[in-house]
Amino acid sequence: MNETMEKYLAAFAAAVEAKDRKAIELLDAFSSHVYQDIYARANNTSGEEQAAWNDMLERVKVLIARMSNLKPQIW
């Protein structure tokens, strides 16, 4: 599952790097699901595995923040 999450994060990073607003809009709801899954795994593991999930959790937080900055603003 860790490899799958890495691929999801790579997709988020690619959309942010390309500043592709349509892709970011489509990935927005999915990013919430990915965050929740990684958060749960980080809290349900220990040791080295937990450290890896915590690192991934920090990456997804940064990517979601960058995605939110690039989304079209309502105001």
Stockholm file with secondary structure:
# STOCKHOLM 1.0

chainA/1-75         MNETMEKYLAAFAAAVEAKDRKAIELLDAFSSHVYQDIYARANNTSGEEQAAWNDMLERVKVLIARMSNLKPQIW
#=GR chainA/1-75 SS CHHHHHHHHHHHHHHHHHTCHHHHHHHHHHHHHHHHHHHHHHHSCCHHHHHHHHHHHHHHHHHHHHHHHHSCCCC
#=GC SS_cons        CHHHHHHHHHHHHHHHHHTCHHHHHHHHHHHHHHHHHHHHHHHSCCHHHHHHHHHHHHHHHHHHHHHHHHSCCCC
//
